[in-house]
Amino acid sequence: MREADAAGAWHADEEMLAAYRDGRLDTAGRWSVEAHLTSCAACRLQARALVDPARLRRLRAALIEAVDVPRTGAAERLLVRCPEGTFPVSNVCVETAARGPAPYGTAAVICEGTDRNAGPGRRLPSHDELMTAIGEPGISLAAGGELTRNVYPSGSVAGEVDVLFVTSNGGSVALTPNTAAGAKAFRCVADPRN
């Protein structure tokens, strides 16, 4: 450390700046030099002369990259991150728009194939998931109702299934066969990305 100047301020000498550059100072010494360098142009110039300019550019680039990377805090980790075109409902992500009518089997395959490269794909919603989504602002049931993933043994055709579909925004339901005649609009749900 150099002696204080006429104003009583101390300055870092070349030995102290070299120790700072090489990482040989203890924590208090580093903080002291860093604090001093923020307010002393003469010492900043002297410090800059001791450091390889290419190293400074690398350090600056690394610092900018580290600062620009968003930090995920506790609150952000709790937020549900949904795929594009979906919104969070409870613990799933529901598509914002209903798709055109399809039989249950076709709708299930379409959902499974959506976003398949990015994860496990999507699925049809349960009755509860669909009803919760319909309660969200701006989301309404498709005309003619929407399919759910809830299936039951067919009451009219042995070995087939009937599918529960929601018929009104109020939650009324009915059963439809898994046939072209039973095709209904549908929307898929996805697991959150976090």
N, C-alpha and C positions, 0 to 999 in steps of 0.2 A: 504494500500500500504506500502510495506516495504521501508526502506531507500535505497538509491542508493548504489550499490556496489562500489568497488575500481575503476572500469572503468566508473562509473557515470551512469550506467543503473539501472533503477528501477525494482523491482520485485513485483509480486502480493503476498500479504500475504494470509493466510488461510481464513480470514474473507471476503476478496474481492473475492477469488475463490469460496467460499460457496455462496456468493450473486450472482455470475455469474452462478453457477450451478442451483440455485433456480429461476433464472430469475428476480432478484430484482434490477439489474443494469439498468440505463437508456441507451439509444442507444449509446451515446458517451462512456460510461463506458464499454459496451459490446464490441464495436469496439476496444477500447483500450486494453482490456484483450485479445481479439482474436488476434490482431496484435502482442501483446507481446508473446503469447503462440506459435506463428509460429516460433519465433526465440529463445526461451528460453527453453532448455531441462529441466532444474531444475524445472521451474514452471509447465511445462507439466506433469512431474512426480508427483508433488504435487497435481495438479488438478485431475489427473487420480486416485489418492488415495482417493479423496473425492466422486468419482462417482461409483455407483454400476456397476460391470463389465457386468452384464446381460443387464442393461440399455444401456451401451455403445454399446454392440453387436446389440441391437434393433435399436438404433439410427444410427449405421453404416449401417445396412441392409436397413433401410428406406432411408438413404442418397443415397446409391448406387442405389436403385430402382428409386428414384426421378431423379437422374442424368441420368440413362439409358433410361428413358422414353423420346422418341423424342418429341420435342416441335414443334407445328405447328405454324409457323409464317404466316404473311399475304400472302407472296408469295406462300408458300406451300398450303394454303387454296384455292388459285386460280387455282392450277394445277388440271387437271382432272385425277381422279383415276379410271381406267377401270378394269373390271373383267379380269381374266386370259384368254388369247387367243383373246383379242380384243385390239384395239388401238384407241386413241381419234381422232375424226374428228368433228370439230366444237363443238357442245355441246352434242354429243353422243359418244358411244364406238362401233366401228364396228368390227365384226369378221375378223381376218386376212386371213382366208381361206374360200373359198366358199364350201358349202355343195353340195352333189349330187342332181340330178334333182328330183323335186317333184311338184305336182300340187299346185297351190296357197293355197288352203284350208289346205292341209297337211303341207305345209311349215309354214303357219301362226301358226298352232297348235304346231309344233315342236319348233318354236321360243318361243312361249308363255310358253312352259314347261321347257325351258332352264333356269337354275338358279332360278327356281320358289321358292325354299326354302329360298333363300337369298334375295328375293325381288319380284318385280312385274313380273319377267320374261323378256323375250326379245320380239322383234317384227321385222317384215320385214322393211327394210329401205325405205325411200322415194326416188324418183328419184334423188333429189338433194344430199341426204346423200350418196347414192351409187356412184354418179358421183364424189363427193368430195373424197371419199375413193379411187376410182380407180386412182385418180391423185397423190396419195401418193406413194413414192418410194417403190418398191417391191410388190405392190398390182396391180394385173391385173384381168381383167374380165374373168370369167370362159368361156371355149369354149361353144358356143351356146347361150351365154348371161345369165343374171341373173334377177330374179324376183324383183319387187319393191312392195310396199304396195298399189300403186296407182291402183284402179280398176274402171271400167266403165261398164255401162249396155251393155250386149252382143248385137252385131249387127246381130247375126244369130240365137240365141236361147233365146226366151222370158223368163224372170225371172232369167237368168244366168248373170255372169259377165265375162268380159275379163280383163286381167291383163297386165299392162304396164311392159315390160321388156327391159333392156338395151342390145343392140345387139353388141355394139363395144366400145372400149376404148375412141373413139371420141365422144360418147354420142348418137349415133343413137338408136332409140327405135322402138318397134313394140308391137302389142297386141297378147296375147296368151289366149286360153280359159282355164277356171279353170277345166280342165279334165286331165286324165292321158296322153292323147295325147299332152296336152299343158305344160307338166312338164318341168321345167327349173331348173338350179342350183340356189342356193340362199345363202345369208349370213344374219345373224341376227344382230340387233343392240340392245344395252342395254343403260339404263341411267347410268351415272357415279355413283360411289359409294360415292361421296361427294356432 
